[in-house]
Amino acid sequence: MADLNANHVNPFLIAATKILKETCLIETKIGKPSVKPMVSTHDMYIIMIGITGEMSGQAMIAFEYSIACDIASKMCMMPIEKMDELSNSAICELGNMIMGNAATVFSTKGIGIDITPPTLCTGSISISSSFTTNICIPIIYEDNKIIEVHVAVKDNH
């Protein structure tokens, strides 16, 4: 199984912290990365985006239901108490912005990638990657609210 390195993960973290600050007006800190499969509970929302080009794999952004509502509230600039069509669209667009920004960061390093449209997954699921390692990096804001960024990509060179 191919191993990830910081050059594969950092562009996603740079993009996520930038977009969360600009779009949601939140300051974040990066938690301790870990190697683990993507496993969600019944109250999770996951934005999954495929990556093709000079790298392949997927990146996922996972939120507990309450965090998804909080992020959607910040994006829509109004209280969101339940996930519906508007709030689902908002967090999918957050995924698009983060991954599009990550693609830009990769391009400044001479690596061309394309991203797929986001897929929104909810509920208890387990996603395993047999071709590369899945790295989970928690992004923490407001002291204890966590957004997980999962990166499972490999070089195609």
C-alpha positions as CSV (number, residue, x, y, z in Angstrom):
1,M,0.0,0.0,0.0
2,A,1.4,3.4,-1.0
3,D,2.3,5.8,1.8
4,L,1.1,9.4,2.0
5,N,3.5,12.2,2.9
6,A,3.1,15.7,4.0
7,N,3.2,17.0,0.4
8,H,0.1,15.0,-0.3
9,V,-1.8,16.2,2.9
10,N,-0.7,19.8,3.4
11,P,-2.4,21.3,0.4
12,F,-5.8,20.0,1.7
13,L,-5.1,21.5,5.2
14,I,-4.0,24.8,3.7
15,A,-7.1,25.0,1.6
16,A,-9.5,23.9,4.5
17,T,-8.2,26.4,7.0
18,K,-8.2,29.2,4.4
19,I,-11.7,28.5,3.2
20,L,-13.1,28.0,6.7
21,K,-11.6,31.3,7.7
22,E,-12.8,33.2,4.7
23,T,-16.3,31.6,4.3
24,C,-17.3,30.8,7.8
25,L,-15.2,33.4,9.7
26,I,-13.7,30.9,12.0
27,E,-10.2,30.4,13.3
28,T,-9.0,26.9,13.3
29,K,-6.2,24.8,14.6
30,I,-4.9,21.5,13.2
31,G,-5.2,18.4,15.4
32,K,-3.0,15.4,15.5
33,P,-3.1,13.4,12.2
34,S,-3.8,9.6,12.4
35,V,-4.0,6.7,10.1
36,K,-7.4,5.2,10.2
37,P,-10.3,4.2,7.9
38,M,-13.2,6.5,7.4
39,V,-15.9,5.2,9.7
40,S,-19.0,7.3,10.5
41,T,-21.8,7.0,13.0
42,H,-25.5,7.5,12.4
43,D,-25.2,11.3,12.9
44,M,-22.4,12.0,10.5
45,Y,-22.3,14.0,7.3
46,I,-19.5,13.3,4.9
47,I,-18.6,15.2,1.7
48,M,-16.6,12.9,-0.6
49,I,-14.7,14.2,-3.5
50,G,-12.7,12.1,-6.0
51,I,-9.3,13.2,-7.2
52,T,-7.8,12.4,-10.6
53,G,-4.9,13.6,-12.7
54,E,-1.3,13.4,-11.5
55,M,-2.7,12.1,-8.2
56,S,-5.7,9.8,-7.6
57,G,-7.9,8.9,-4.7
58,Q,-10.4,10.8,-2.6
59,A,-10.7,13.4,0.1
60,M,-13.5,13.5,2.5
61,I,-14.7,16.1,5.0
62,A,-16.7,14.7,7.9
63,F,-18.9,16.5,10.4
64,E,-21.1,15.4,13.2
65,Y,-24.7,16.5,12.5
66,S,-24.5,19.5,15.0
67,I,-21.2,20.7,13.4
68,A,-22.7,20.4,9.9
69,C,-25.6,22.6,11.1
70,D,-23.2,25.1,12.6
71,I,-21.0,25.3,9.5
72,A,-24.1,25.7,7.3
73,S,-25.4,28.4,9.6
74,K,-22.1,30.3,9.2
75,M,-22.1,29.9,5.5
76,C,-25.8,30.9,5.1
77,M,-25.5,33.7,7.7
78,M,-28.7,32.5,9.4
79,P,-29.5,29.9,12.0
80,I,-29.7,26.3,10.6
81,E,-31.2,23.9,13.1
82,K,-31.7,20.9,10.7
83,M,-30.0,19.7,7.6
84,D,-32.2,20.2,4.6
85,E,-31.7,21.0,0.9
86,L,-30.3,24.4,1.5
87,S,-27.9,23.4,4.3
88,N,-26.8,20.2,2.4
89,S,-26.1,22.4,-0.6
90,A,-24.1,24.8,1.6
91,I,-21.8,22.1,3.0
92,C,-21.3,20.5,-0.4
93,E,-20.3,23.9,-1.7
94,L,-17.8,24.2,1.2
95,G,-16.3,20.9,0.0
96,N,-16.1,22.2,-3.6
97,M,-14.3,25.4,-2.4
98,I,-11.9,23.5,-0.2
99,M,-11.0,20.9,-2.9
100,G,-10.9,23.6,-5.6
101,N,-8.5,25.6,-3.5
102,A,-6.4,22.4,-2.8
103,A,-6.2,21.9,-6.6
104,T,-4.8,25.4,-6.9
105,V,-2.2,24.8,-4.1
106,F,-1.2,21.6,-5.9
107,S,-0.9,23.5,-9.2
108,T,1.6,25.9,-7.6
109,K,3.7,22.8,-6.9
110,G,3.5,21.7,-10.5
111,I,1.0,18.9,-9.8
112,G,-2.2,18.9,-11.8
113,I,-5.3,17.4,-10.3
114,D,-9.0,17.4,-11.2
115,I,-11.8,17.0,-8.7
116,T,-15.2,15.3,-9.0
117,P,-18.5,16.9,-7.9
118,P,-19.1,16.3,-4.2
119,T,-21.1,13.3,-3.0
120,L,-22.9,13.8,0.3
121,C,-23.0,10.7,2.5
122,T,-24.9,10.5,5.7
123,G,-25.3,7.9,8.4
124,S,-23.3,4.9,9.5
125,I,-20.9,3.9,6.8
126,S,-17.3,2.6,6.5
127,I,-15.1,3.6,3.6
128,S,-11.8,1.7,3.1
129,S,-9.1,2.4,0.6
130,S,-7.1,-0.5,-0.6
131,F,-4.7,1.4,-2.8
132,T,-3.3,3.9,-0.3
133,T,-3.3,4.9,3.3
134,N,-6.2,7.1,4.7
135,I,-4.9,10.0,6.8
136,C,-7.4,11.7,9.1
137,I,-6.6,15.2,10.3
138,P,-8.9,16.9,12.8
139,I,-9.5,20.6,12.2
140,I,-10.7,22.2,15.5
141,Y,-12.5,25.4,16.0
142,E,-14.2,27.2,18.9
143,D,-12.2,25.0,21.3
144,N,-13.9,21.7,20.8
145,K,-15.8,21.6,17.5
146,I,-14.1,19.2,15.1
147,I,-14.2,18.8,11.3
148,E,-12.3,15.7,10.1
149,V,-10.4,15.9,6.8
150,H,-9.6,12.5,5.4
151,V,-7.1,12.2,2.6
152,A,-6.4,9.0,0.7
153,V,-4.4,9.9,-2.5
154,K,-1.4,8.6,-4.3
155,D,1.0,9.9,-7.0
156,N,0.3,8.6,-10.4
157,H,4.0,8.9,-11.4
